Amino acid sequence: MTDKNTATTPAGVVDYIAVENSETFRGLKRTHRSFVFPMAALFLVWYFAYVLLAGWAPDFMGQRVWGDITVGLLLGLGQFVTTFAITMGYVAFANRRLDPVAQRIREQLEREEAGR
């Protein structure tokens, strides 16, 4: 995170603008977005498909699968399952790809703030 702007920054003062503009931080944001944006788009498509089916295909959603269990009920429960799966996937992604980089950035900032 060394930058020509940080050379003029007094010891113990962190130039957060330089940190934000550093390649490490920009890479962290890019990596985060590479997971979040596609996953959010996929989930929204899945959610709106469920809502549209519920509104405009009631016969399909009302088909019995087993006893009183219908397609609509299974798809509705699938929304919950999908939410938990996305959350667990994001946590695993963050632990593996985001947290190590964020930790390095934090340690660097703490060193700069301490004047070392």
N, C-alpha and C positions, 0 to 999 in steps of 0.2 A: 504494500500500500504506500510505498514511497512515491512521492510526486513532487514536482518542483514547487508546488504551493506549500507543502509541509516543511520544506527546508527553512522557510521564513517564519514558521509558527514557533512561538516560544515553548520551552520545555514545560510539560505539564498541561498544555492546552492542545486539545485535539481539533484538527481541521476536519469537521464532519463532512463538509462539501467535497473535500478531496477524497475522503473515504467513500462517499457515495459515488463519486466519479471513477473510482479505482476499478481496474479490470476484474479483480476478485469479487467485489461487491456486485458489479454488473452481471458477472457470471452466475452468482448466487441467485439474483433476481430472475435471470433467464431460465435457469434450471427449475426454479419454483414455478414459473409460468408455464414451462413445458409440460408440467403435470396438471396444474390446476385448471388452466383454460380448456384443454381438450376434455378433461374429466367432467368439468361443469357443463360443457356443451353436450356431451353424451348423456349425462343425467337429465338435463332439461328436455332433450329429445325424448328420452324414455318416459319422463313424467308427463309431458304434453301428449304423447301417444296414448298413455293410459287415460288421461282426462278426455281426450277426443273419442276414444273407443267407448268410454262410459257414457258420453253424451250422444253419440251418433251410431253406435252399434250395440244397442241394449240386448238384442237377441244373441249376439255373439258372447257378450259379457255374462249373459244369464245362462249359458249352456252349463248343464251339470256335468261335472267331471267325476265325482264320486259322492254319492248321497246328496247332502245339501251343499256341498262344496262346488262353487261355480268358477268359471274362468276369471270373472271379475274379482272374486275374492282372492284367488291365487295371484293375479297380477297386482292387486292392492297390497298383499303381504310381501310380494316381490319388491315393492317400493322400499319397505323397511329393510329387507335383506340387502338391497342394493346400497342403501345409505350406510349401513354398517360395513359393508364390504369396501366401499369407497373410503370410509374413514380409516379402516385398518390398512388399506393399501397406501393411503397418504402417510400414515404414521410410519410404516415400513420404509417408504420412499424418503421421508424426511430424516429418519434415523440414519439411513444409508448414504444419502446424497447431499442433504442440506445441512444437517447438524455439524458434521466435521468442518465444513467450510465456515459456517457461522462461528464455531468455536475458535477457529484460527483468527478470524476477524476480531472477535471479542478479546482474545488474548493480546493481539497487536494493539488494540485501542487501550487496554489496561496498561500495557507497557508504556505507551506514549503518554497517557495521563499521569503515570507515576514518574515521568521524566527520564525513563531508562532507555 
